[in-house]
């Protein structure tokens, strides 16, 4: 099964040598499931011909906002709508979660409540799962047909499903603790309140459910594939 990764951003230059770019993190996360991967760097204007270029699709995170005016945003929204109409499985993570909601009629804003940083607990399928978060933007209005499948006290629409072919998550199952530590040092200082960065740093040694969410994502792709 071929998974097309739509890379919507790049990891910090200081961390690429050790952690890789965003697409590479998802290749590692989903390793062992028999997938083949091809990356399309949509943030740089590189797009597939259409939904049939892969059996399933994944949109990565980004430092950009879904509501910002970039030349690649509108074409990405068009592609999302085409993938959705094709019934190919589609997963979105962080920015991917947000841009899918926006493309399908929802609303994304810079959340007035501030940032969510570091290990965060969510309710998902009746269970508590811990994932690393790094976001200020949130989906605040759902598209028609979307349903909430995961949430936290801070982020009500943290995980969404659209029918049985689209699943999205606001947090980052692909981010290990050391990547969050790097983000704190390279992108957090002077942007996120110091007290919040310190609190996030203190949670870094605590375990997350990255592997469990990776297993869910892999099963979602396999069960929803229209191969």
Backbone as CSV, one residue per row, in Angstrom:
resi,resn,N_x,N_y,N_z,CA_x,CA_y,CA_z,C_x,C_y,C_z
1,UNK,0.850,-1.194,0.000,0.000,0.000,0.000,0.883,1.240,0.000
2,UNK,0.580,2.163,-0.892,1.372,3.385,-0.995,0.681,4.516,-0.246
3,UNK,1.426,5.145,0.651,0.947,6.301,1.394,1.622,7.557,0.836
4,UNK,0.826,8.507,0.387,1.354,9.789,-0.050,1.396,10.752,1.126
5,UNK,2.579,11.242,1.434,2.727,12.201,2.530,2.766,13.605,1.943
6,UNK,1.821,14.426,2.354,1.760,15.817,1.922,2.451,16.652,2.991
7,UNK,3.720,17.000,2.716,4.534,17.716,3.712,4.202,19.204,3.663
8,UNK,3.617,19.691,4.747,3.148,21.074,4.809,4.115,22.003,5.537
9,UNK,5.234,21.475,5.956,6.233,22.285,6.651,7.527,21.511,6.770
10,UNK,8.521,22.162,7.355,9.832,21.548,7.554,10.213,21.619,9.021
11,UNK,10.869,20.596,9.506,11.375,20.639,10.871,12.508,21.664,10.958
12,UNK,12.799,22.171,12.148,13.867,23.170,12.294,15.197,22.661,11.742
13,UNK,15.932,23.538,11.081,17.213,23.144,10.490,18.145,22.533,11.517
14,UNK,18.087,23.038,12.749,18.986,22.560,13.800,18.719,21.103,14.181
15,UNK,17.558,20.583,13.796,17.167,19.243,14.228,17.060,18.229,13.091
16,UNK,17.205,18.683,11.850,17.021,17.764,10.725,18.053,16.642,10.706
17,UNK,19.282,16.951,11.081,20.331,15.941,11.010,20.057,14.767,11.951
18,UNK,19.462,15.035,13.091,19.219,13.983,14.077,17.800,13.443,14.031
19,UNK,16.823,14.279,13.686,15.421,13.858,13.733,14.796,13.667,12.354
20,UNK,15.389,14.299,11.334,14.809,14.234,10.006,13.730,15.273,9.806
21,UNK,13.169,15.291,8.603,12.092,16.217,8.294,10.765,15.580,8.703
22,UNK,9.674,16.341,8.607,8.393,15.871,9.105,7.934,14.586,8.426
23,UNK,8.157,14.476,7.127,7.741,13.253,6.443,8.511,12.040,6.945
24,UNK,9.804,12.222,7.218,10.627,11.114,7.699,10.165,10.624,9.067
25,UNK,9.653,11.519,9.883,9.144,11.118,11.199,7.946,10.188,11.060
26,UNK,7.088,10.459,10.070,5.931,9.586,9.868,6.341,8.246,9.259
27,UNK,7.357,8.249,8.422,7.866,6.976,7.893,8.355,6.108,9.051
28,UNK,9.078,6.701,10.004,9.531,5.954,11.183,8.346,5.503,12.032
29,UNK,7.393,6.412,12.238,6.246,6.101,13.088,5.463,4.902,12.562
30,UNK,5.310,4.815,11.243,4.480,3.781,10.630,5.289,2.625,10.067
31,UNK,6.570,2.564,10.412,7.443,1.498,9.932,6.921,0.132,10.413
32,UNK,7.123,-0.866,9.578,6.742,-2.221,9.964,5.341,-2.629,9.541
33,UNK,4.649,-1.748,8.830,3.287,-2.057,8.406,3.173,-2.399,6.922
34,UNK,4.311,-2.493,6.248,4.300,-2.862,4.843,3.940,-1.736,3.900
35,UNK,3.997,-0.506,4.377,3.666,0.638,3.531,4.865,1.077,2.693
36,UNK,4.577,1.586,1.512,5.535,2.366,0.740,5.113,3.826,0.850
37,UNK,6.094,4.722,0.824,5.804,6.135,1.022,6.357,6.975,-0.121
38,UNK,5.624,8.017,-0.456,6.134,9.040,-1.365,5.742,10.401,-0.810
39,UNK,6.732,11.296,-0.735,6.495,12.619,-0.177,6.271,13.645,-1.282
40,UNK,5.270,14.491,-1.078,5.012,15.646,-1.934,5.122,16.872,-1.030
41,UNK,6.115,17.703,-1.287,6.360,18.859,-0.420,5.436,20.002,-0.836
42,UNK,4.187,19.920,-0.388,3.198,20.911,-0.808,3.566,22.314,-0.338
43,UNK,4.267,22.410,0.791,4.687,23.729,1.282,5.622,24.412,0.291
44,UNK,6.279,23.614,-0.546,7.166,24.146,-1.580,6.522,24.113,-2.968
45,UNK,5.223,23.885,-3.012,4.504,23.895,-4.281,4.537,22.596,-5.049
46,UNK,4.938,21.496,-4.408,5.029,20.197,-5.082,3.792,19.369,-4.755
47,UNK,2.971,19.101,-5.768,1.701,18.411,-5.563,1.616,17.155,-6.425
48,UNK,0.842,16.158,-5.965,0.559,15.007,-6.826,-0.417,15.399,-7.923
49,UNK,-0.560,14.532,-8.912,-1.514,14.799,-9.985,-2.947,14.710,-9.496
50,UNK,-3.168,13.890,-8.459,-4.514,13.739,-7.924,-4.578,12.620,-6.909
51,UNK,-5.755,12.316,-6.371,-5.904,11.305,-5.319,-5.413,9.922,-5.702
52,UNK,-5.447,9.581,-6.990,-5.077,8.230,-7.407,-3.571,7.994,-7.416
53,UNK,-2.786,9.019,-7.095,-1.332,8.842,-7.030,-0.888,8.048,-5.801
54,UNK,-1.795,7.797,-4.865,-1.477,6.974,-3.692,-2.734,6.238,-3.258
55,UNK,-2.545,5.220,-2.409,-3.677,4.459,-1.880,-4.258,5.116,-0.632
56,UNK,-3.444,5.915,0.052,-3.875,6.650,1.226,-3.022,7.890,1.370
57,UNK,-3.515,8.849,2.144,-2.854,10.147,2.229,-2.694,10.610,3.673
58,UNK,-1.612,11.344,3.918,-1.339,11.887,5.248,-0.801,13.303,5.107
59,UNK,-1.374,14.251,5.858,-0.915,15.641,5.846,-0.199,15.931,7.158
60,UNK,1.017,16.459,7.059,1.856,16.693,8.230,1.526,18.008,8.926
61,UNK,2.275,18.259,9.989,2.223,19.541,10.671,2.976,20.619,9.900
62,UNK,2.911,21.838,10.425,3.535,22.988,9.779,3.619,24.132,10.782
63,UNK,4.585,25.020,10.584,4.624,26.232,11.403,3.612,27.261,10.906
64,UNK,3.033,27.032,9.741,2.085,27.975,9.146,0.668,27.727,9.657
65,UNK,-0.159,28.767,9.575,-1.559,28.638,9.929,-2.397,28.292,8.709
66,UNK,-3.419,27.477,8.907,-4.290,27.094,7.798,-4.976,28.304,7.181
67,UNK,-5.189,29.343,7.968,-5.898,30.553,7.529,-4.962,31.592,6.913
68,UNK,-3.667,31.306,6.866,-2.721,32.278,6.318,-2.767,32.289,4.791
69,UNK,-2.297,33.376,4.226,-2.341,33.564,2.777,-1.030,33.109,2.150
70,UNK,-0.980,31.836,1.777,0.179,31.276,1.078,-0.314,30.672,-0.235
71,UNK,0.507,30.715,-1.276,0.045,30.239,-2.586,-0.296,28.755,-2.631
72,UNK,0.199,27.970,-1.695,-0.049,26.528,-1.707,-1.276,26.102,-0.895
73,UNK,-1.864,27.035,-0.127,-2.988,26.671,0.734,-4.221,26.296,-0.082
74,UNK,-4.626,27.142,-1.012,-5.829,26.860,-1.803,-5.699,25.570,-2.618
75,UNK,-4.559,25.323,-3.303,-4.428,24.047,-4.011,-4.479,22.841,-3.077
76,UNK,-3.934,23.006,-1.864,-3.996,21.904,-0.904,-5.442,21.648,-0.480
77,UNK,-6.191,22.708,-0.265,-7.608,22.531,0.074,-8.370,21.842,-1.054
78,UNK,-8.068,22.214,-2.286,-8.701,21.554,-3.433,-8.378,20.065,-3.438
79,UNK,-7.110,19.734,-3.188,-6.698,18.335,-3.174,-7.393,17.575,-2.045
80,UNK,-7.515,18.192,-0.886,-8.215,17.557,0.233,-9.643,17.206,-0.160
81,UNK,-10.315,18.137,-0.795,-11.696,17.873,-1.209,-11.760,16.749,-2.246
82,UNK,-10.766,16.695,-3.128,-10.723,15.625,-4.124,-10.477,14.271,-3.460
83,UNK,-9.551,14.238,-2.496,-9.279,12.987,-1.779,-10.523,12.540,-1.020
84,UNK,-11.169,13.485,-0.364,-12.375,13.158,0.394,-13.449,12.590,-0.531
85,UNK,-13.620,13.187,-1.678,-14.626,12.713,-2.633,-14.274,11.345,-3.212
86,UNK,-12.982,11.031,-3.254,-12.527,9.770,-3.836,-12.682,8.586,-2.891
87,UNK,-12.947,8.867,-1.611,-13.047,7.835,-0.567,-11.711,7.173,-0.246
88,UNK,-10.620,7.772,-0.673,-9.308,7.279,-0.244,-9.111,7.654,1.230
89,UNK,-8.435,6.826,2.013,-8.203,7.173,3.413,-7.264,8.366,3.543
90,UNK,-7.598,9.265,4.452,-6.845,10.502,4.657,-6.680,10.743,6.148
91,UNK,-5.444,10.991,6.566,-5.131,11.324,7.956,-4.459,12.688,7.982
92,UNK,-4.837,13.520,8.953,-4.203,14.818,9.136,-3.696,14.963,10.561
93,UNK,-2.520,15.533,10.708,-1.900,15.713,12.025,-1.552,17.180,12.230
94,UNK,-2.015,17.770,13.316,-1.794,19.166,13.708,-2.258,20.118,12.588
95,UNK,-1.350,20.725,11.837,-1.776,21.540,10.706,-2.665,20.725,9.767
96,UNK,-2.311,19.458,9.556,-3.127,18.599,8.701,-4.545,18.461,9.228
97,UNK,-4.681,18.304,10.527,-5.989,18.261,11.201,-6.768,19.535,10.923
98,UNK,-6.076,20.663,11.005,-6.728,21.965,10.840,-7.102,22.254,9.384
99,UNK,-6.192,21.992,8.450,-6.449,22.344,7.052,-7.547,21.451,6.463
100,UNK,-7.637,20.208,6.919,-8.725,19.345,6.460,-10.065,19.906,6.929
101,UNK,-10.130,20.297,8.199,-11.370,20.882,8.715,-11.741,22.141,7.938
102,UNK,-10.767,23.003,7.700,-11.031,24.246,6.977,-11.483,23.973,5.540
103,UNK,-10.806,23.037,4.870,-11.128,22.733,3.472,-12.538,22.175,3.322
104,UNK,-13.023,21.499,4.365,-14.326,20.856,4.286,-15.433,21.686,4.927
105,UNK,-15.107,22.945,5.290,-16.146,23.857,5.747,-16.090,24.257,7.202
106,UNK,-15.076,23.824,7.936,-14.921,24.209,9.334,-14.155,25.505,9.492
107,UNK,-13.872,25.868,10.742,-13.173,27.114,11.021,-11.989,26.868,11.943
108,UNK,-10.851,27.476,11.585,-9.619,27.392,12.365,-9.213,28.802,12.775
109,UNK,-8.831,28.977,14.042,-8.395,30.292,14.522,-7.153,30.148,15.384
110,UNK,-6.482,31.281,15.588,-5.433,31.344,16.605,-6.147,31.413,17.942
111,UNK,-6.056,30.375,18.711,-6.896,30.194,19.892,-6.579,31.226,20.970
112,UNK,-7.584,31.971,21.423,-7.308,33.010,22.428,-6.852,32.456,23.768
113,UNK,-7.078,31.161,24.003,-6.636,30.548,25.250,-5.155,30.240,25.303
114,UNK,-4.448,30.459,24.173,-2.997,30.283,24.173,-2.556,28.949,23.590
115,UNK,-1.413,28.482,24.088,-0.712,27.328,23.526,-0.998,26.048,24.294
116,UNK,-0.848,24.924,23.591,-0.737,23.610,24.215,0.624,23.054,23.834
117,UNK,1.448,22.793,24.843,2.843,22.407,24.618,3.180,21.174,25.449
118,UNK,3.842,20.210,24.823,4.350,19.057,25.562,3.312,17.977,25.789
119,UNK,3.639,17.066,26.690,2.796,15.898,26.956,1.420,16.338,27.444
120,UNK,0.392,15.883,26.729,-0.984,16.289,27.012,-1.873,15.050,26.992
121,UNK,-2.806,14.977,27.905,-3.708,13.836,27.968,-5.026,14.146,27.261
122,UNK,-5.484,13.166,26.487,-6.720,13.267,25.718,-7.611,12.073,26.024
123,UNK,-8.889,12.270,25.863,-9.830,11.154,25.892,-10.081,10.724,24.459
124,UNK,-9.819,9.453,24.166,-9.980,8.923,22.810,-10.586,7.535,22.902
125,UNK,-11.734,7.347,22.290,-12.434,6.065,22.330,-12.646,5.579,23.758
126,UNK,-12.959,6.508,24.639,-13.253,6.160,26.022,-12.035,5.900,26.890
127,UNK,-10.850,6.090,26.339,-9.613,5.860,27.090,-8.807,7.154,27.163
128,UNK,-7.909,7.221,28.128,-6.990,8.355,28.239,-5.696,8.016,27.519
129,UNK,-5.311,8.877,26.576,-4.042,8.697,25.867,-3.213,9.968,26.018
130,UNK,-1.915,9.811,26.101,-1.003,10.946,26.232,-0.207,11.101,24.941
131,UNK,-0.208,12.321,24.392,0.547,12.637,23.185,1.233,13.982,23.370
132,UNK,2.271,14.213,22.602,2.945,15.506,22.638,2.224,16.504,21.740
133,UNK,1.945,17.661,22.295,1.263,18.724,21.551,2.220,19.884,21.302
134,UNK,1.938,20.621,20.224,2.674,21.850,19.939,1.802,22.704,19.013
135,UNK,0.895,23.489,19.615,0.004,24.284,18.765,-0.630,25.422,19.550
136,UNK,-0.969,26.474,18.813,-1.836,27.527,19.319,-3.145,27.559,18.548
137,UNK,-3.095,27.267,17.249,-4.306,27.235,16.435,-5.180,26.043,16.828
138,UNK,-6.499,26.227,16.660,-7.437,25.148,16.935,-8.594,25.178,15.941
139,UNK,-9.190,24.009,15.718,-10.453,23.914,14.997,-11.564,24.274,15.984
140,UNK,-12.299,25.344,15.693,-13.337,25.804,16.624,-14.753,25.600,16.083
141,UNK,-14.881,25.357,14.782,-16.179,25.019,14.192,-15.985,23.809,13.293
142,UNK,-16.815,22.798,13.483,-16.665,21.553,12.735,-17.331,21.641,11.368
143,UNK,-16.743,20.994,10.365,-17.434,20.874,9.079,-18.659,19.970,9.217
144,UNK,-19.565,20.107,8.292,-20.714,19.209,8.266,-20.228,17.776,8.086
145,UNK,-20.743,16.879,8.906,-20.380,15.475,8.798,-19.215,15.058,9.664
146,UNK,-18.499,16.024,10.253,-17.391,15.686,11.140,-17.926,15.349,12.526
147,UNK,-17.259,14.431,13.201,-17.638,14.116,14.575,-16.386,14.088,15.451
148,UNK,-16.528,14.497,16.689,-15.417,14.524,17.637,-15.215,13.118,18.190
149,UNK,-13.993,12.605,18.064,-13.667,11.280,18.610,-12.594,11.361,19.684
150,UNK,-12.042,12.561,19.916,-11.047,12.743,20.960,-10.991,14.193,21.389
151,UNK,-10.739,14.420,22.678,-10.720,15.795,23.177,-9.883,15.884,24.444
152,UNK,-9.560,17.121,24.820,-8.934,17.407,26.110,-9.660,18.592,26.716
153,UNK,-9.322,18.917,27.962,-9.941,20.078,28.596,-9.614,21.359,27.832
154,UNK,-8.431,21.408,27.222,-7.986,22.610,26.523,-8.439,22.630,25.068
155,UNK,-8.528,21.468,24.445,-8.825,21.368,23.015,-10.024,20.447,22.814
156,UNK,-11.188,21.059,22.652,-12.428,20.274,22.561,-12.482,19.405,21.315
157,UNK,-11.910,19.887,20.214,-11.980,19.169,18.930,-10.612,18.605,18.569
158,UNK,-10.056,17.814,19.471,-8.678,17.357,19.317,-8.510,16.211,18.334
159,UNK,-9.552,15.411,18.142,-9.512,14.324,17.167,-10.860,14.280,16.477
160,UNK,-10.828,14.224,15.159,-12.059,14.257,14.371,-12.098,13.100,13.387
161,UNK,-13.305,12.659,13.075,-13.513,11.660,12.032,-14.603,12.155,11.105
162,UNK,-14.432,11.854,9.829,-15.387,12.231,8.796,-15.781,10.946,8.088
163,UNK,-17.011,10.472,8.348,-17.377,9.175,7.814,-16.381,8.127,8.291
164,UNK,-15.999,7.236,7.389,-15.009,6.223,7.758,-13.736,6.330,6.933
165,UNK,-13.515,7.508,6.286,-12.326,7.635,5.435,-11.374,8.745,5.846
166,UNK,-11.751,9.592,6.803,-10.864,10.679,7.241,-10.769,10.653,8.760
167,UNK,-9.546,10.691,9.262,-9.294,10.741,10.698,-8.171,11.749,10.941
168,UNK,-8.369,12.649,11.904,-7.375,13.691,12.144,-7.128,13.871,13.634
169,UNK,-5.918,14.353,13.962,-5.521,14.547,15.353,-4.728,15.846,15.481
170,UNK,-5.044,16.610,16.520,-4.357,17.879,16.738,-2.945,17.685,17.288
171,UNK,-2.746,16.699,18.119,-1.429,16.461,18.726,-0.511,15.724,17.756
172,UNK,0.692,15.411,18.219,1.755,14.876,17.357,2.210,13.487,17.801
173,UNK,1.608,12.418,17.303,2.113,11.083,17.651,3.492,10.797,17.076
174,UNK,3.910,11.596,16.088,5.236,11.398,15.475,6.359,12.087,16.234
175,UNK,6.035,12.920,17.230,7.056,13.678,17.964,7.475,12.935,19.227
176,UNK,8.726,12.462,19.288,9.235,11.932,20.558,9.601,13.081,21.496
177,UNK,9.914,12.733,22.728,10.206,13.753,23.745,11.383,14.635,23.354
178,UNK,12.420,14.051,22.735,13.592,14.865,22.424,13.304,15.865,21.308
179,UNK,12.308,15.571,20.464,11.945,16.566,19.453,11.210,17.732,20.095
180,UNK,10.330,17.451,21.042,9.668,18.528,21.781,10.707,19.370,22.510
181,UNK,11.695,18.731,23.095,12.774,19.469,23.763,13.470,20.406,22.777
182,UNK,13.707,19.922,21.550,14.325,20.765,20.536,13.440,21.915,20.117
183,UNK,12.130,21.666,19.995,11.206,22.741,19.649,11.161,23.807,20.733
184,UNK,11.197,23.374,21.971,11.209,24.328,23.076,12.397,25.274,22.939
185,UNK,13.536,24.725,22.552,14.765,25.524,22.486,14.875,26.332,21.192
186,UNK,14.301,25.831,20.093,14.489,26.514,18.804,13.293,27.365,18.381
187,UNK,12.093,26.993,18.813,10.896,27.719,18.379,10.034,28.232,19.526
188,UNK,10.327,27.790,20.721,9.472,28.162,21.840,9.897,29.406,22.581
189,UNK,11.209,29.566,22.763,11.703,30.662,23.588,11.367,32.009,22.966
190,UNK,10.733,32.864,23.762,10.327,34.176,23.291,8.985,34.194,22.589
191,UNK,8.406,33.002,22.367,7.106,32.884,21.708,6.061,32.333,22.683
192,UNK,6.416,31.237,23.331,5.550,30.613,24.329,5.979,31.112,25.714
193,UNK,5.041,31.388,26.618,5.412,31.840,27.964,6.424,30.906,28.626
194,UNK,7.413,31.500,29.289,8.488,30.723,29.906,7.958,29.672,30.874
195,UNK,6.962,30.039,31.669,6.428,29.095,32.653,5.837,27.869,31.972
196,UNK,5.225,28.071,30.807,4.638,26.943,30.082,5.724,26.060,29.475
197,UNK,6.793,26.679,28.981,7.915,25.897,28.464,8.560,25.072,29.572
198,UNK,8.696,25.663,30.740,9.277,24.942,31.876,8.400,23.767,32.287
199,UNK,7.096,23.990,32.294,6.177,22.909,32.651,6.237,21.782,31.631
200,UNK,6.326,22.141,30.346,6.422,21.128,29.302,7.723,20.340,29.414
201,UNK,8.805,21.036,29.712,10.094,20.366,29.877,10.038,19.342,31.000
202,UNK,9.326,19.661,32.048,9.230,18.757,33.199,8.485,17.468,32.858
203,UNK,7.622,17.508,31.820,6.863,16.307,31.466,7.596,15.407,30.474
204,UNK,8.728,15.846,29.948,9.406,15.102,28.882,9.749,13.652,29.246
205,UNK,10.142,13.370,30.502,10.477,11.973,30.811,9.260,11.044,30.886
206,UNK,8.059,11.585,30.911,6.860,10.762,31.082,6.458,10.091,29.775
207,UNK,5.929,8.872,29.849,5.614,8.122,28.621,4.428,8.709,27.862
208,UNK,4.400,8.428,26.559,3.269,8.805,25.707,2.708,7.558,25.043
209,UNK,1.579,7.740,24.377,0.937,6.639,23.652,1.165,6.743,22.148
210,UNK,2.344,7.240,21.758,2.648,7.370,20.332,2.463,6.053,19.582
211,UNK,2.961,4.960,20.166,2.884,3.661,19.480,1.436,3.211,19.310
212,UNK,0.599,3.478,20.288,-0.805,3.080,20.194,-1.521,3.854,19.086
213,UNK,-1.234,5.159,18.988,-1.865,5.961,17.934,-1.310,5.580,16.570
214,UNK,-0.025,5.250,16.516,0.549,4.773,15.252,-0.156,3.500,14.790
215,UNK,-0.431,2.603,15.723,-1.135,1.369,15.374,-2.548,1.669,14.878
216,UNK,-3.193,2.644,15.507,-4.530,3.046,15.063,-4.471,3.616,13.646
217,UNK,-3.480,4.472,13.376,-3.336,5.067,12.057,-3.088,3.998,11.000
218,UNK,-2.201,3.050,11.310,-1.897,1.992,10.344,-3.130,1.152,10.041
219,UNK,-3.871,0.813,11.082,-5.075,0.020,10.872,-6.121,0.800,10.091
220,UNK,-6.194,2.106,10.345,-7.122,2.957,9.606,-6.799,2.942,8.121
221,UNK,-5.526,3.096,7.790,-5.138,3.041,6.380,-5.482,1.676,5.764
222,UNK,-5.145,0.612,6.454,-5.334,-0.718,5.880,-6.809,-1.065,5.714
223,UNK,-7.622,-0.697,6.685,-9.026,-1.083,6.629,-9.841,-0.205,5.701
224,UNK,-9.333,1.020,5.442,-10.089,1.943,4.604,-9.519,2.051,3.182
225,UNK,-8.472,1.299,2.900,-7.849,1.391,1.581,-8.809,0.936,0.493
226,UNK,-8.778,1.659,-0.611,-9.579,1.275,-1.783,-8.640,0.711,-2.862
227,UNK,-7.704,-0.135,-2.442,-6.721,-0.689,-3.366,-7.413,-1.582,-4.406
